[in-house]
Amino acid sequence: MDALTALATRRSTRKYKAEQIKDSELEIIMQAAQASPCGKNAYSDLHISVIQNPEILKNLSEFCGKEMGTPQFSPFYNSPTLIIMSAKPKADGQLVYVADVGCVMENMQIAATEIGLGCVYLWAMLNRIPQDPKFVETLNLPEGFKAISALALGYPETPLVERSLADLKQSRIQTQIIK
Ligand SMILES: Cc1cc2nc3c(=O)[nH]c(=O)nc-3n(C[C@H](O)[C@H](O)[C@H](O)COP(=O)(O)O)c2cc1C
């Protein structure tokens, strides 16, 4: 699959098989993350945590579900792998670190699509508990970092349908071309 086909094919996956992804697949996702652009080359202000431990995932799911008022609902859809992207907020208040995280997230999503994995970008769960000390402790984040976004990752229950960019609705984002 080429990059444009992967862009068109990507869809948020919210049903996963329980089977864990292969280490070789995770490695590709991590390589794709490393290929992301980053404002001012500040890669050292970014941090990736990959959680595949079933007990930690179960506790996290229960904790986040409760915080969100939906204790039975897994905010990451019981995916067997959960990637948490964290960043160090800038001293000058610039929000570029959030954009940096977004770039890494998208690279990982496109790579996942290309190798037949399902994924979904998660914000709600982290937005509710960004500073929870127990959660931050689990992630073992460097001092001053905070969790910004998460990616559920796994084999989709239903494989994604391959699409081309031409198949997509072109009006999702209002666009004006000024010549
Ligand atoms: C910044 C961001 C935050 C999102 N947060 C969530 C979330 O917390 N839970 C969820 O199920 N989907 C979340 N999504 C996925 C969007 O709902 C989804 O991308 C959008 O509806 C378009 O559908 P598609 O991804 O299938 O094209 C998020 C997407 C982005 C980019």
PDBQT file of the ligand as one rigid body, heavy atoms in Angstrom, charges set to zero:
ROOT
HETATM    1  C1  LIG A 201      -7.395  14.812  18.448  1.00  0.00    +0.000 C 
HETATM    2  C2  LIG A 201      -8.342  13.641  18.308  1.00  0.00    +0.000 A 
HETATM    3  C3  LIG A 201      -8.976  13.139  19.437  1.00  0.00    +0.000 A 
HETATM    4  C4  LIG A 201      -9.814  12.025  19.338  1.00  0.00    +0.000 A 
HETATM    5  N1  LIG A 201     -10.332  11.484  20.486  1.00  0.00    +0.000 NA
HETATM    6  C5  LIG A 201     -11.075  10.363  20.417  1.00  0.00    +0.000 A 
HETATM    7  C6  LIG A 201     -11.503   9.708  21.610  1.00  0.00    +0.000 A 
HETATM    8  O1  LIG A 201     -11.210  10.128  22.717  1.00  0.00    +0.000 OA
HETATM    9  N2  LIG A 201     -12.231   8.576  21.475  1.00  0.00    +0.000 N 
HETATM   10  C7  LIG A 201     -12.562   8.049  20.252  1.00  0.00    +0.000 A 
HETATM   11  O2  LIG A 201     -13.233   7.009  20.201  1.00  0.00    +0.000 OA
HETATM   12  N3  LIG A 201     -12.146   8.638  19.097  1.00  0.00    +0.000 NA
HETATM   13  C8  LIG A 201     -11.409   9.772  19.145  1.00  0.00    +0.000 A 
HETATM   14  N4  LIG A 201     -10.922  10.344  17.991  1.00  0.00    +0.000 N 
HETATM   15  C9  LIG A 201     -11.256   9.762  16.679  1.00  0.00    +0.000 C 
HETATM   16  C10 LIG A 201     -12.277  10.633  15.916  1.00  0.00    +0.000 C 
HETATM   17  O3  LIG A 201     -13.552  10.460  16.485  1.00  0.00    +0.000 OA
HETATM   18  C11 LIG A 201     -12.282  10.223  14.425  1.00  0.00    +0.000 C 
HETATM   19  O4  LIG A 201     -10.978  10.416  13.897  1.00  0.00    +0.000 OA
HETATM   20  C12 LIG A 201     -13.257  11.039  13.583  1.00  0.00    +0.000 C 
HETATM   21  O5  LIG A 201     -14.576  10.791  13.993  1.00  0.00    +0.000 OA
HETATM   22  C13 LIG A 201     -13.147  10.724  12.079  1.00  0.00    +0.000 C 
HETATM   23  O6  LIG A 201     -13.340   9.338  11.833  1.00  0.00    +0.000 OA
HETATM   24  P1  LIG A 201     -12.196   8.434  11.170  1.00  0.00    +0.000 P 
HETATM   25  O7  LIG A 201     -10.991   8.482  12.077  1.00  0.00    +0.000 OA
HETATM   26  O8  LIG A 201     -12.780   7.049  11.105  1.00  0.00    +0.000 OA
HETATM   27  O9  LIG A 201     -11.884   9.004   9.826  1.00  0.00    +0.000 OA
HETATM   28  C14 LIG A 201     -10.077  11.443  18.057  1.00  0.00    +0.000 A 
HETATM   29  C15 LIG A 201      -9.446  11.960  16.936  1.00  0.00    +0.000 A 
HETATM   30  C16 LIG A 201      -8.566  13.019  17.051  1.00  0.00    +0.000 A 
HETATM   31  C17 LIG A 201      -7.833  13.503  15.818  1.00  0.00    +0.000 C 
ENDROOT
TORSDOF 0
